[in-house]
């Protein structure tokens, strides 16, 4: 499921960042923010814990900063904060996916572990 979400987030990013070379900074800032918001929104649909949840919270904070900079008409700072939010959202998704794979591997190892020998009655 995480792979589908990550794939969808990359597709949204590709669509949103496909802008003309002469796009204004305001347009670039808006699309960069929208891409970050889409990734964060996708991640919010997947339960995250531990390190992934911390990274996701940092992504949300960076997006909030981007929105603040947008409201102040500071396009360069908006782009920088939104780019950070997007990268952190990617990292949160990858971290959660890695943790899920490790948890699954541990569960399989535990399930396949030999049972201790039964005590011999005396």
PyMOL commands that set and color helices and strands:
alter all, ss='L'
color gray80, all
select helices_A, chain A and resi 2-17+25-44+50-71+75-112
alter helices_A, ss='H'
color red, helices_A
deselect
rebuild
show_as cartoon
